[in-house]
Every structure is written in structure tokens, then in C-alpha cells.
Amino acid sequence: MGHATKTAKVGPSKDMPPLPSNFTPVFIRNQFMTTIPLPTKTLYPNGAGQRAIVTGSNTGLGFEAARQLLALGLPHLIMGVRSLERGREAAKRLQAANPRATIDVWELDMESYPSIRAFARRCREQLPGRIDSAILNAGLARLKRNTCASGHESTMQVNHWGTSLLALLLVPVMKEKANLQGPSTKPPVITVVNSVMSHLCKFPNKAQRPLLPSFDDDALSPFDGNDRYGVSKLMEQMFLVELCERVAPINGNPVINMVDPGLTKGTNLFRELPGVARFIASGFFNAAGRSVARGSATYINAVLAKGPESHGCFLMNSEIAPLAGYYYSENSLSALVWTETLQDPEFADAEDIVRSVQL
């Protein structure tokens, strides 16, 4: 396998000092002293563009982000959802935000590589014009180990492997669509939903080599659902930093950034918690969590207000923030994640894709 050259300049996240090891003051500031403004046409006078993709958009933060884009005047929304039935039901409710908008509901199962590739191919073949933004929101948090058809543990499959592949496949599609339409003052944007939990995970198997295959082996990496979610977001963050170092947001290439919506109540992300634990977690989320509307507003800021300065950056409270502490403390972790991800057979064309958009 060849090596696509690092050529792009990644934004300031990687050069910032890491967050403090005592996260409590940061958490208090984020959740109790920071108010994320809700999107309005005054705040975003240039509108939401002509077309946006939102994955996992039939519920929670994805649904609300889609609604907010439509309310800003988005004329065409593509919903990437696992269940077409639930997606169509959600689309009917979303239509009220913009009755004249076209809302397409497309199947996207992030546990399935063929589904991810089919979705990206459909974007290339069936969308006639520019894709202004893609919010990759679909995520998973499991309490028990589950293995997908891909052979990977499902939390890692959805949050790292599947999201990495979809982001990679969308880069040339969005570049092609942008260049067909002609020059624009604003590049398209891919915003990947990440999490501050990537800063806080324990990551007990960090010394394993190879690293990524160890997540699929309980003997090498005993499954801890609470930690696995954060680690999966960490792996995705490291992959995207490396991708952004190879793909500059010029000549139609999209800006790629990562957004943390903050602790948000009402998302149902941890729905697998057993009764008592779910009750306790619900009380904590209700007391400290942001509303879904405020959490989703961070997505809108990431795609509409952020430009090339955010390329490869982690956004917290809608501001550029440091990457996960492991980026700084674990020497060459991002390079290792990039290399091992590309060893998966589904990423066999990854370096060819990267080279094609470096031209």
C-alpha cells in the first residue's frame, strides 16, 4: 500500500494545550455557564445553502438539527436513516419547518459497509447539484458487546469504522458537486459529531499493537460500554485529524470539523441502561444537560459559521477547542489509527481517494 502525502494545514486544535486533567471546572462552565444561541435567520443571514445531508436524523439531535436547517430555509434535505419507516414518519414532522422543502429519506445502516457505500454512491449519482453540508450524527452507545457483520464490535463499527468510511467517501462527492456548480466563497462542510468523552475515556488497551483489532477481542480489550463510547469517538477523532492533514479545504474540497454538542438531555443515546441506572442517568441529564435544541445548535454553527480555520478541529461550545488529551500524550496515536484503519479491506481504495482530491 502506498502512502498519501500529508499536505494540508490542520486548524489550531492540534496546537492548543490539552484540557486540564481535572475536568470538573470545564464541565461546570460548559453546562451551567454557557448558553448556545439558537439558530435564527438573523444569526445566519446567508441561509442554510441549497442541500444538506443529516445522518441519524429521525430522532434526537439529528432530527432537531435537520429541523433547524429547514427553518433557516434549506430547500433540500437528505435524511440518512437506518429505518425507512421511522425516517418517513420523521420527515412528515420535519416538513412543518419548511413546507416547500424537498425531504428525501434514504437508507443508511452504519453497521453495514455495503449500506454506507450505497449511500455515498447514491449521493454521487442522484444529487444534481452542490451538497453544502453533511452532518454525520449517527452514533451508537452499547452496554454489552455486539459484533456486526463486518466483524467489528458494533460501537466501534458505527462510531469509528463506519463514520470514517462515510466521511472519506463523501469528500470526492462533495468536491465534484461543488466544482460542477462553479466557484463559491464558502467550501462545503462535513461536520462529524464527536464527544468530549474522547478526552475522558480510560482507554485501557492503548498499549496493544495492533491497536484497532484489539477492540474486537474481549481477551485483549474487555468490553466496558461506558468507556467504549468515548474510545470509539477518540479513534474517529484521530482518523479525521490525519485525513485533514492530507486533504486541504481548497478547490472544492470540504472543510471537515468535529463537534461536541455537550451533555444533552432527551437524546435517548444511553437507552440500553437498565431500569435503576437509567433513572439515575435521566435525573443527572435533566439537571445538567442542555436541551436538544441547544445541543443541535452547535451542529448548525459548525456547518454554517465555521470555515477553513476549523479544518481538522474539535469544536466545543461552538468554539475551536483542543483535541483529546491522548493526541498529545500518546506519541503518534493518530498516525497509528490512520494506518490500521486503512488496513481494513473496506478502506483499500482510501489512499487513491485521498490522492484524487489532492490534485
Disulfide bonds with the S-S distance in Angstrom:
none
